[in-house]
Amino acid sequence: MPIKKTVKKPAARPVIVTTAHRGVFFGYATKTTGATVKLTRSRNCLYWSADCKGFMGLAANGPTSGCRVGPAVDCELRNVTAVLEVTADAAAAWEKGPWA
């Protein structure tokens, strides 16, 4: 009987992706190279408050109650300008989806 090889999919990791169109998106990605990135459970940050300390603060700490974060959807982003690793605490804050 032949042995079946199990191919393990890479684990999706939490990231923030920015685009040339000034979009800031949180989601989970397995591949982040190239000008296009696919995200699952992606959320768009329409506005972040000053206490976040910029979009890099969104990756380090996550959105706060003063931010406007949309609902989660799967998407493919084009014209990617940056991919930021997101901390576990920040990912938990994103999952709450705050909307002021």
N, CA, C and O atoms as a Tinker XYZ file with bonds, in Angstrom:
   400  protein
     1  N      0.837000   -1.175000    0.000000    73     2
     2  CA     0.000000    0.000000    0.000000    64     1     3
     3  C      0.892000    1.252000    0.000000    63     2     4     5
     4  O      1.785000    1.371000    0.839000    81     3
     5  N      0.652000    2.195000   -0.946000    73     3     6
     6  CA     1.499000    3.397000   -1.009000    64     5     7
     7  C      1.268000    4.306000    0.200000    63     6     8     9
     8  O      0.169000    4.387000    0.749000    81     7
     9  N      2.335000    4.977000    0.586000    73     7    10
    10  CA     2.267000    5.913000    1.707000    64     9    11
    11  C      1.798000    7.267000    1.186000    63    10    12    13
    12  O      2.341000    7.797000    0.217000    81    11
    13  N      0.772000    7.821000    1.853000    73    11    14
    14  CA     0.268000    9.141000    1.473000    64    13    15
    15  C      1.115000   10.217000    2.137000    63    14    16    17
    16  O      1.393000   10.172000    3.336000    81    15
    17  N      1.505000   11.160000    1.340000    73    15    18
    18  CA     2.235000   12.292000    1.887000    64    17    19
    19  C      1.240000   13.390000    2.215000    63    18    20    21
    20  O      0.412000   13.765000    1.384000    81    19
    21  N      1.328000   13.889000    3.405000    73    19    22
    22  CA     0.470000   14.988000    3.812000    64    21    23
    23  C      1.197000   16.299000    3.556000    63    22    24    25
    24  O      2.291000   16.537000    4.068000    81    23
    25  N      0.570000   17.131000    2.760000    73    23    26
    26  CA     1.143000   18.440000    2.477000    64    25    27
    27  C      0.530000   19.420000    3.456000    63    26    28    29
    28  O     -0.686000   19.611000    3.489000    81    27
    29  N      1.371000   20.026000    4.237000    73    27    30
    30  CA     0.914000   20.972000    5.248000    64    29    31
    31  C      0.837000   22.372000    4.652000    63    30    32    33
    32  O      1.814000   22.889000    4.111000    81    31
    33  N     -0.347000   22.974000    4.763000    73    31    34
    34  CA    -0.500000   24.351000    4.292000    64    33    35
    35  C      0.190000   25.284000    5.265000    63    34    36    37
    36  O      0.145000   25.063000    6.475000    81    35
    37  N      0.833000   26.332000    4.749000    73    35    38
    38  CA     1.437000   27.299000    5.673000    64    37    39
    39  C      0.339000   27.999000    6.479000    63    38    40    41
    40  O     -0.732000   28.308000    5.958000    81    39
    41  N      0.623000   28.234000    7.728000    73    39    42
    42  CA    -0.352000   28.896000    8.597000    64    41    43
    43  C     -0.498000   30.366000    8.199000    63    42    44    45
    44  O      0.483000   31.059000    7.933000    81    43
    45  N     -1.743000   30.812000    8.167000    73    43    46
    46  CA    -1.982000   32.234000    7.887000    64    45    47
    47  C     -1.549000   33.045000    9.096000    63    46    48    49
    48  O     -1.795000   32.657000   10.238000    81    47
    49  N     -0.910000   34.162000    8.838000    73    47    50
    50  CA    -0.441000   35.011000    9.928000    64    49    51
    51  C     -1.123000   36.364000    9.835000    63    50    52    53
    52  O     -1.469000   36.815000    8.743000    81    51
    53  N     -1.320000   37.018000   10.983000    73    51    54
    54  CA    -1.974000   38.330000   10.962000    64    53    55
    55  C     -1.027000   39.405000   10.433000    63    54    56    57
    56  O      0.121000   39.516000   10.864000    81    55
    57  N     -1.542000   40.196000    9.482000    73    55    58
    58  CA    -0.746000   41.259000    8.869000    64    57    59
    59  C     -1.616000   42.486000    8.631000    63    58    60    61
    60  O     -2.844000   42.405000    8.607000    81    59
    61  N     -0.958000   43.610000    8.457000    73    59    62
    62  CA    -1.592000   44.811000    7.936000    64    61    63
    63  C     -0.977000   45.049000    6.569000    63    62    64    65
    64  O      0.241000   44.991000    6.400000    81    63
    65  N     -1.836000   45.317000    5.598000    73    63    66
    66  CA    -1.398000   45.586000    4.235000    64    65    67
    67  C     -1.839000   46.998000    3.867000    63    66    68    69
    68  O     -2.996000   47.366000    4.070000    81    67
    69  N     -0.916000   47.783000    3.327000    73    67    70
    70  CA    -1.270000   49.099000    2.811000    64    69    71
    71  C     -1.190000   49.046000    1.289000    63    70    72    73
    72  O     -0.448000   48.250000    0.713000    81    71
    73  N     -1.978000   49.919000    0.651000    73    71    74
    74  CA    -2.012000   49.936000   -0.808000    64    73    75
    75  C     -1.671000   51.321000   -1.339000    63    74    76    77
    76  O     -1.659000   52.302000   -0.595000    81    75
    77  N     -1.398000   51.385000   -2.626000    73    75    78
    78  CA    -1.090000   52.644000   -3.284000    64    77    79
    79  C     -2.284000   53.595000   -3.250000    63    78    80    81
    80  O     -2.135000   54.798000   -3.465000    81    79
    81  N     -3.457000   53.052000   -2.982000    73    79    82
    82  CA    -4.677000   53.861000   -2.941000    64    81    83
    83  C     -5.007000   54.310000   -1.518000    63    82    84    85
    84  O     -6.134000   54.710000   -1.227000    81    83
    85  N     -4.013000   54.239000   -0.642000    73    83    86
    86  CA    -4.098000   54.684000    0.752000    64    85    87
    87  C     -4.982000   53.788000    1.618000    63    86    88    89
    88  O     -5.450000   54.213000    2.674000    81    87
    89  N     -5.209000   52.564000    1.181000    73    87    90
    90  CA    -5.973000   51.623000    1.986000    64    89    91
    91  C     -5.114000   51.005000    3.073000    63    90    92    93
    92  O     -3.929000   50.744000    2.864000    81    91
    93  N     -5.715000   50.771000    4.241000    73    91    94
    94  CA    -5.045000   50.107000    5.356000    64    93    95
    95  C     -5.949000   48.952000    5.774000    63    94    96    97
    96  O     -7.072000   49.164000    6.232000    81    95
    97  N     -5.447000   47.721000    5.612000    73    95    98
    98  CA    -6.245000   46.527000    5.827000    64    97    99
    99  C     -5.548000   45.584000    6.799000    63    98   100   101
   100  O     -4.337000   45.378000    6.721000    81    99
   101  N     -6.326000   45.015000    7.714000    73    99   102
   102  CA    -5.860000   43.949000    8.592000    64   101   103
   103  C     -6.454000   42.651000    8.080000    63   102   104   105
   104  O     -7.591000   42.637000    7.609000    81   103
   105  N     -5.712000   41.571000    8.162000    73   103   106
   106  CA    -6.245000   40.265000    7.799000    64   105   107
   107  C     -5.194000   39.194000    7.995000    63   106   108   109
   108  O     -4.136000   39.428000    8.579000    81   107
   109  N     -5.511000   38.017000    7.494000    73   107   110
   110  CA    -4.632000   36.865000    7.644000    64   109   111
   111  C     -4.157000   36.414000    6.270000    63   110   112   113
   112  O     -4.962000   36.210000    5.362000    81   111
   113  N     -2.833000   36.259000    6.122000    73   111   114
   114  CA    -2.242000   35.916000    4.829000    64   113   115
   115  C     -1.245000   34.782000    4.988000    63   114   116   117
   116  O     -0.601000   34.636000    6.027000    81   115
   117  N     -1.132000   33.980000    3.931000    73   115   118
   118  CA    -0.102000   32.947000    3.901000    64   117   119
   119  C      1.054000   33.374000    3.008000    63   118   120   121
   120  O      2.200000   32.997000    3.249000    81   119
   121  N      0.757000   34.157000    1.980000    73   119   122
   122  CA     1.789000   34.635000    1.050000    64   121   123
   123  C      1.684000   36.150000    0.953000    63   122   124   125
   124  O      0.607000   36.691000    0.704000    81   123
   125  N      2.801000   36.825000    1.148000    73   123   126
   126  CA     2.769000   38.287000    1.146000    64   125   127
   127  C      3.803000   38.900000    0.199000    63   126   128   129
   128  O      4.169000   40.065000    0.352000    81   127
   129  N      4.261000   38.139000   -0.755000    73   127   130
   130  CA     5.207000   38.683000   -1.730000    64   129   131
   131  C      4.448000   39.139000   -2.969000    63   130   132   133
   132  O      3.399000   38.587000   -3.299000    81   131
   133  N      4.970000   40.125000   -3.637000    73   131   134
   134  CA     4.358000   40.592000   -4.873000    64   133   135
   135  C      3.441000   41.781000   -4.663000    63   134   136   137
   136  O      3.277000   42.273000   -3.546000    81   135
   137  N      2.850000   42.231000   -5.750000    73   135   138
   138  CA     1.999000   43.429000   -5.732000    64   137   139
   139  C      0.560000   43.115000   -5.354000    63   138   140   141
   140  O     -0.244000   44.028000   -5.169000    81   139
   141  N      0.223000   41.824000   -5.236000    73   139   142
   142  CA    -1.126000   41.407000   -4.857000    64   141   143
   143  C     -1.039000   40.481000   -3.654000    63   142   144   145
   144  O     -0.207000   39.574000   -3.617000    81   143
   145  N     -1.903000   40.714000   -2.670000    73   143   146
   146  CA    -1.936000   39.882000   -1.464000    64   145   147
   147  C     -3.381000   39.484000   -1.189000    63   146   148   149
   148  O     -4.279000   40.326000   -1.212000    81   147
   149  N     -3.603000   38.198000   -0.928000    73   147   150
   150  CA    -4.929000   37.703000   -0.557000    64   149   151
   151  C     -5.028000   37.664000    0.958000    63   150   152   153
   152  O     -4.146000   37.139000    1.638000    81   151
   153  N     -6.115000   38.228000    1.479000    73   151   154
   154  CA    -6.367000   38.232000    2.913000    64   153   155
   155  C     -7.676000   37.518000    3.219000    63   154   156   157
   156  O     -8.650000   37.643000    2.477000    81   155
   157  N     -7.691000   36.779000    4.300000    73   155   158
   158  CA    -8.941000   36.233000    4.813000    64   157   159
   159  C     -9.306000   37.015000    6.062000    63   158   160   161
   160  O     -8.438000   37.535000    6.762000    81   159
   161  N    -10.602000   37.092000    6.331000    73   159   162
   162  CA   -11.122000   37.830000    7.490000    64   161   163
   163  C    -10.524000   39.242000    7.553000    63   162   164   165
   164  O    -10.139000   39.724000    8.618000    81   163
   165  N    -10.457000   39.882000    6.395000    73   163   166
   166  CA    -9.849000   41.201000    6.279000    64   165   167
   167  C    -10.789000   42.293000    6.779000    63   166   168   169
   168  O    -12.001000   42.231000    6.570000    81   167
   169  N    -10.215000   43.290000    7.438000    73   167   170
   170  CA   -10.957000   44.463000    7.898000    64   169   171
   171  C    -10.233000   45.711000    7.418000    63   170   172   173
   172  O     -9.005000   45.777000    7.456000    81   171
   173  N    -10.992000   46.694000    6.968000    73   171   174
   174  CA   -10.439000   47.954000    6.489000    64   173   175
   175  C    -10.515000   48.977000    7.616000    63   174   176   177
   176  O    -11.564000   49.144000    8.239000    81   175
   177  N     -9.413000   49.656000    7.874000    73   175   178
   178  CA    -9.425000   50.738000    8.854000    64   177   179
   179  C     -9.680000   52.028000    8.099000    63   178   180   181
   180  O     -8.801000   52.535000    7.403000    81   179
   181  N    -10.889000   52.556000    8.240000    73   179   182
   182  CA   -11.282000   53.774000    7.541000    64   181   183
   183  C    -10.744000   55.024000    8.226000    63   182   184   185
   184  O    -10.518000   56.048000    7.581000    81   183
   185  N    -10.542000   54.931000    9.530000    73   183   186
   186  CA   -10.034000   56.065000   10.312000    64   185   187
   187  C     -9.361000   55.506000   11.556000    63   186   188   189
   188  O     -9.903000   54.617000   12.213000    81   187
   189  N     -8.196000   56.017000   11.878000    73   187   190
   190  CA    -7.585000   55.667000   13.161000    64   189   191
   191  C     -7.337000   56.945000   13.936000    63   190   192   193
   192  O     -6.956000   57.971000   13.373000    81   191
   193  N     -7.557000   56.866000   15.229000    73   191   194
   194  CA    -7.418000   58.022000   16.103000    64   193   195
   195  C     -5.952000   58.252000   16.449000    63   194   196   197
   196  O     -5.110000   57.374000   16.261000    81   195
   197  N     -5.664000   59.436000   16.954000    73   195   198
   198  CA    -4.283000   59.839000   17.249000    64   197   199
   199  C     -3.620000   58.929000   18.278000    63   198   200   201
   200  O     -2.401000   58.763000   18.255000    81   199
   201  N     -4.405000   58.338000   19.181000    73   199   202
   202  CA    -3.806000   57.480000   20.212000    64   201   203
   203  C     -3.211000   56.191000   19.637000    63   202   204   205
   204  O     -2.476000   55.492000   20.334000    81   203
   205  N     -3.515000   55.870000   18.385000    73   203   206
   206  CA    -2.914000   54.695000   17.730000    64   205   207
   207  C     -1.472000   54.950000   17.317000    63   206   208   209
   208  O     -0.686000   54.014000   17.166000    81   207
   209  N     -1.129000   56.216000   17.135000    73   207   210
   210  CA     0.215000   56.621000   16.725000    64   209   211
   211  C      0.545000   56.136000   15.315000    63   210   212   213
   212  O      1.632000   55.614000   15.067000    81   211
   213  N     -0.394000   56.313000   14.404000    73   211   214
   214  CA    -0.169000   55.983000   12.999000    64   213   215
   215  C     -0.503000   54.544000   12.657000    63   214   216   217
   216  O     -0.916000   53.760000   13.511000    81   215
   217  N     -0.314000   54.213000   11.376000    73   215   218
   218  CA    -0.687000   52.878000   10.936000    64   217   219
   219  C      0.237000   51.799000   11.489000    63   218   220   221
   220  O     -0.160000   50.638000   11.595000    81   219
   221  N      1.465000   52.171000   11.842000    73   219   222
   222  CA     2.351000   51.187000   12.465000    64   221   223
   223  C      1.898000   50.868000   13.884000    63   222   224   225
   224  O      2.113000   49.761000   14.378000    81   223
   225  N      1.271000   51.840000   14.536000    73   223   226
   226  CA     0.677000   51.582000   15.843000    64   225   227
   227  C     -0.475000   50.601000   15.756000    63   226   228   229
   228  O     -0.737000   49.858000   16.702000    81   227
   229  N     -1.173000   50.595000   14.608000    73   227   230
   230  CA    -2.239000   49.617000   14.399000    64   229   231
   231  C     -1.674000   48.200000   14.358000    63   230   232   233
   232  O     -2.351000   47.259000   14.772000    81   231
   233  N     -0.448000   48.031000   13.868000    73   231   234
   234  CA     0.199000   46.724000   13.827000    64   233   235
   235  C      0.741000   46.322000   15.195000    63   234   236   237
   236  O      0.727000   45.145000   15.555000    81   235
   237  N      1.215000   47.303000   15.952000    73   235   238
   238  CA     1.812000   47.026000   17.257000    64   237   239
   239  C      0.773000   46.830000   18.352000    63   238   240   241
   240  O      0.920000   45.960000   19.211000    81   239
   241  N     -0.291000   47.655000   18.316000    73   239   242
   242  CA    -1.257000   47.653000   19.422000    64   241   243
   243  C     -2.698000   47.389000   19.005000    63   242   244   245
   244  O     -3.527000   47.021000   19.837000    81   243
   245  N     -3.000000   47.572000   17.733000    73   243   246
   246  CA    -4.359000   47.379000   17.245000    64   245   247
   247  C     -5.178000   48.652000   17.344000    63   246   248   249
   248  O     -4.738000   49.639000   17.934000    81   247
   249  N     -6.379000   48.625000   16.762000    73   247   250
   250  CA    -7.248000   49.794000   16.802000    64   249   251
   251  C     -7.828000   50.016000   18.195000    63   250   252   253
   252  O     -7.941000   49.086000   18.993000    81   251
   253  N     -8.189000   51.258000   18.465000    73   251   254
   254  CA    -8.799000   51.620000   19.744000    64   253   255
   255  C    -10.265000   51.986000   19.509000    63   254   256   257
   256  O    -10.752000   51.925000   18.380000    81   255
   257  N    -10.953000   52.359000   20.562000    73   255   258
   258  CA   -12.384000   52.659000   20.449000    64   257   259
   259  C    -12.660000   53.879000   19.565000    63   258   260   261
   260  O    -13.783000   54.049000   19.090000    81   259
   261  N    -11.661000   54.725000   19.338000    73   259   262
   262  CA   -11.839000   55.892000   18.486000    64   261   263
   263  C    -11.666000   55.613000   17.002000    63   262   264   265
   264  O    -11.824000   56.516000   16.181000    81   263
   265  N    -11.343000   54.373000   16.645000    73   263   266
   266  CA   -11.108000   54.008000   15.248000    64   265   267
   267  C    -12.396000   53.547000   14.576000    63   266   268   269
   268  O    -13.363000   53.163000   15.233000    81   267
   269  N    -12.378000   53.597000   13.263000    73   267   270
   270  CA   -13.502000   53.085000   12.470000    64   269   271
   271  C    -12.992000   51.916000   11.639000    63   270   272   273
   272  O    -12.218000   52.088000   10.698000    81   271
   273  N    -13.444000   50.727000   12.010000    73   271   274
   274  CA   -12.997000   49.493000   11.376000    64   273   275
   275  C    -14.205000   48.770000   10.800000    63   274   276   277
   276  O    -15.200000   48.559000   11.492000    81   275
   277  N    -14.112000   48.395000    9.539000    73   275   278
   278  CA   -15.216000   47.735000    8.855000    64   277   279
   279  C    -15.322000   46.260000    9.201000    63   278   280   281
   280  O    -14.469000   45.716000    9.902000    81   279
   281  N    -16.383000   45.609000    8.703000    73   279   282
   282  CA   -16.604000   44.185000    8.971000    64   281   283
   283  C    -15.611000   43.307000    8.219000    63   282   284   285
   284  O    -14.982000   43.753000    7.260000    81   283
   285  N    -15.474000   42.074000    8.650000    73   283   286
   286  CA   -14.513000   41.141000    8.074000    64   285   287
   287  C    -15.037000   40.504000    6.784000    63   286   288   289
   288  O    -16.184000   40.062000    6.720000    81   287
   289  N    -14.180000   40.464000    5.761000    73   287   290
   290  CA   -14.458000   39.797000    4.487000    64   289   291
   291  C    -13.148000   39.220000    3.946000    63   290   292   293
   292  O    -12.065000   39.643000    4.351000    81   291
   293  N    -13.247000   38.265000    3.040000    73   291   294
   294  CA   -12.070000   37.780000    2.331000    64   293   295
   295  C    -11.870000   38.680000    1.120000    63   294   296   297
   296  O    -12.841000   39.071000    0.474000    81   295
   297  N    -10.607000   39.016000    0.802000    73   295   298
   298  CA   -10.358000   39.919000   -0.316000    64   297   299
   299  C     -8.982000   39.688000   -0.914000    63   298   300   301
   300  O     -8.139000   38.996000   -0.343000    81   299
   301  N     -8.782000   40.281000   -2.067000    73   299   302
   302  CA    -7.490000   40.295000   -2.738000    64   301   303
   303  C     -7.116000   41.756000   -2.956000    63   302   304   305
   304  O     -7.847000   42.496000   -3.614000    81   303
   305  N     -5.995000   42.163000   -2.412000    73   303   306
   306  CA    -5.560000   43.553000   -2.501000    64   305   307
   307  C     -4.493000   43.694000   -3.582000    63   306   308   309
   308  O     -3.588000   42.866000   -3.689000    81   307
   309  N     -4.611000   44.743000   -4.373000    73   307   310
   310  CA    -3.667000   45.013000   -5.455000    64   309   311
   311  C     -2.886000   46.295000   -5.145000    63   310   312   313
   312  O     -3.296000   47.095000   -4.304000    81   311
   313  N     -1.788000   46.472000   -5.818000    73   311   314
   314  CA    -0.932000   47.651000   -5.634000    64   313   315
   315  C     -0.481000   47.785000   -4.181000    63   314   316   317
   316  O     -0.571000   48.856000   -3.580000    81   315
   317  N     -0.002000   46.688000   -3.640000    73   315   318
   318  CA     0.459000   46.647000   -2.250000    64   317   319
   319  C      1.728000   47.463000   -2.098000    63   318   320   321
   320  O      2.653000   47.352000   -2.903000    81   319
   321  N      1.763000   48.296000   -1.045000    73   319   322
   322  CA     2.948000   49.111000   -0.781000    64   321   323
   323  C      3.704000   48.647000    0.456000    63   322   324   325
   324  O      4.909000   48.877000    0.562000    81   323
   325  N      3.014000   47.993000    1.401000    73   323   326
   326  CA     3.692000   47.514000    2.613000    64   325   327
   327  C      2.905000   46.373000    3.236000    63   326   328   329
   328  O      1.681000   46.304000    3.126000    81   327
   329  N      3.638000   45.476000    3.895000    73   327   330
   330  CA     3.045000   44.399000    4.686000    64   329   331
   331  C      3.706000   44.456000    6.050000    63   330   332   333
   332  O      4.927000   44.349000    6.158000    81   331
   333  N      2.900000   44.626000    7.095000    73   331   334
   334  CA     3.416000   44.730000    8.457000    64   333   335
   335  C      2.968000   43.521000    9.273000    63   334   336   337
   336  O      1.814000   43.101000    9.194000    81   335
   337  N      3.881000   42.972000   10.046000    73   335   338
   338  CA     3.527000   41.892000   10.972000    64   337   339
   339  C      2.702000   42.492000   12.105000    63   338   340   341
   340  O      2.961000   43.613000   12.544000    81   339
   341  N      1.719000   41.751000   12.572000    73   339   342
   342  CA     0.813000   42.229000   13.622000    64   341   343
   343  C      1.040000   41.400000   14.885000    63   342   344   345
   344  O      1.130000   40.174000   14.813000    81   343
   345  N      1.133000   42.055000   16.031000    73   343   346
   346  CA     1.314000   41.352000   17.299000    64   345   347
   347  C      0.026000   40.616000   17.673000    63   346   348   349
   348  O     -1.044000   40.917000   17.143000    81   347
   349  N      0.135000   39.663000   18.578000    73   347   350
   350  CA    -1.030000   38.897000   19.029000    64   349   351
   351  C     -2.058000   39.808000   19.704000    63   350   352   353
   352  O     -3.260000   39.658000   19.485000    81   351
   353  N     -1.589000   40.747000   20.520000    73   351   354
   354  CA    -2.508000   41.676000   21.187000    64   353   355
   355  C     -3.221000   42.569000   20.171000    63   354   356   357
   356  O     -4.414000   42.841000   20.307000    81   355
   357  N     -2.495000   43.018000   19.168000    73   355   358
   358  CA    -3.103000   43.865000   18.138000    64   357   359
   359  C     -4.137000   43.074000   17.340000    63   358   360   361
   360  O     -5.206000   43.599000   17.028000    81   359
   361  N     -3.833000   41.817000   17.004000    73   359   362
   362  CA    -4.781000   40.982000   16.260000    64   361   363
   363  C     -6.078000   40.803000   17.049000    63   362   364   365
   364  O     -7.162000   40.832000   16.467000    81   363
   365  N     -5.979000   40.621000   18.355000    73   363   366
   366  CA    -7.172000   40.490000   19.192000    64   365   367
   367  C     -8.006000   41.764000   19.158000    63   366   368   369
   368  O     -9.234000   41.698000   19.120000    81   367
   369  N     -7.353000   42.919000   19.172000    73   367   370
   370  CA    -8.071000   44.198000   19.105000    64   369   371
   371  C     -8.759000   44.354000   17.750000    63   370   372   373
   372  O     -9.884000   44.847000   17.682000    81   371
   373  N     -8.090000   43.936000   16.665000    73   371   374
   374  CA    -8.695000   44.006000   15.339000    64   373   375
   375  C     -9.922000   43.117000   15.252000    63   374   376   377
   376  O    -10.922000   43.488000   14.637000    81   375
   377  N     -9.847000   41.953000   15.862000    73   375   378
   378  CA   -10.974000   41.008000   15.804000    64   377   379
   379  C    -12.227000   41.576000   16.463000    63   378   380   381
   380  O    -13.341000   41.172000   16.129000    81   379
   381  N    -12.056000   42.501000   17.388000    73   379   382
   382  CA   -13.221000   43.132000   18.029000    64   381   383
   383  C    -13.943000   44.066000   17.066000    63   382   384   385
   384  O    -15.127000   44.346000   17.253000    81   383
   385  N    -13.247000   44.554000   16.037000    73   383   386
   386  CA   -13.849000   45.410000   15.022000    64   385   387
   387  C    -14.484000   46.674000   15.572000    63   386   388   389
   388  O    -15.672000   46.904000   15.345000    81   387
   389  N    -13.728000   47.508000   16.292000    73   387   390
   390  CA   -14.325000   48.710000   16.875000    64   389   391
   391  C    -14.814000   49.688000   15.811000    63   390   392   393
   392  O    -14.177000   49.864000   14.773000    81   391
   393  N    -15.913000   50.296000   16.075000    73   391   394
   394  CA   -16.443000   51.325000   15.187000    64   393   395
   395  C    -17.017000   52.427000   16.071000    63   394   396   397
   396  O    -17.967000   52.200000   16.820000    81   395
   397  N    -16.438000   53.613000   15.980000    73   395   398
   398  CA   -16.873000   54.726000   16.822000    64   397   399
   399  C    -18.127000   55.355000   16.249000    63   398   400
   400  O    -18.653000   56.313000   16.817000    81   399
